[in-house]
Amino acid sequence: MLLRRLPDPVPPARHEIAASYIARLARLHGLDISALWRCVTEREASGGMRRVVVPERLAAITGRTVHALAGALPELRTPQPDWAMFRHQPQPGCRHCSAKHPGGEVTRIMPHHRYVCTRHRLWICPSDADGHTTSLDALPEIVQAQRRHLRILQRHGWAITYDAVLTAILICGQLWSLPESENGEAWQDWVRRARILIPPDKAESGFSVARLCAAVYPEAISLAALFASPYWRQQAQKASWDRNRFDTEVARRLQQSDRKLRMYEFRQHRYNDPINYSDPIDHWAAVTSRRPPLSPIYVHDCKRQSLRKPTLRVATQRSQQRHARAFDPSHRAGEALIAHRHLATVFRRAWSPFRAYMPPLRG
Ligand SMILES: [Zn+2]
């Protein structure tokens, strides 16, 4: 097939999915998107109905080399990247970064560690607000936390960082669900940030689990640095009466001045009644810290290349509306967060002491 080069072959955006790039090229040139899609794709070799992009055809219509295209479009790389390092669903990303790419919305497949566009101070993960990105101008500590997140990544690699960050977000959600009296200043910070991200007079329209995730992100990253560290894992694995150093460090990171006293009370409680014992950090220290990091349970299927835009499932929309109506940042606000699909990998870990009080998983 002889393909002519397009007159205005704009470059792809970083981490853009091929379908998004092809749709932008078509819009820019006034072409039918499906026709251009058929032009640069072919039926998969197995004989199925799916179509896969032929890199050489995309190179021919853009005048760009396959190598240059694959640098921006992960789906075109040979060999294929380790898809476990990426989120399983494509998402819009930062709207300001995308604005310099003409031709309509840019959809990207992002690595797990991208929660904030630090350049434009926008929250971009998890992207369950259906295209919303949230300004962090009033919350610089969340932008700063993304930089600390990248330092954990550089030091420990993506697999340990992925598990540590999701585990820490889940634990912060569990702590946020407890009454104020059982938490320290971090709990106050979560409520304060939630009121900025989801103003009380706009709770129904402004509510999203993504914003709850942003509210706990700074403390989650502080805990994740501890969870990822071999030194602190070793300290955590000591017998509970010999774990002073670990407990003190957790208390410092969560600003829980009374944590040591609470830990003592928890342990007394545990010895008397093990079933009701429920401090998530103590559980992490005693059980999870001894386990290897978990791999994502959902992995991007690059063969499912499609022009269809990712949308929120109806069940997810209903779940969000239910939480939005009942939302009160100072009353069990973390429950919507811990039940969210973004945390599914760590949620499903064998938390046997906690199963009794965890709500069912909702997307
Ligand atoms: Zn940006």
Boltz pocket constraint, residues with backbone or C-beta under 6 A from the ligand:
constraints:
  - pocket:
      binder: B
      contacts: [[A, 94], [A, 95], [A, 96], [A, 97], [A, 98], [A, 117], [A, 119], [A, 120], [A, 121], [A, 122]]
      max_distance: 6.0
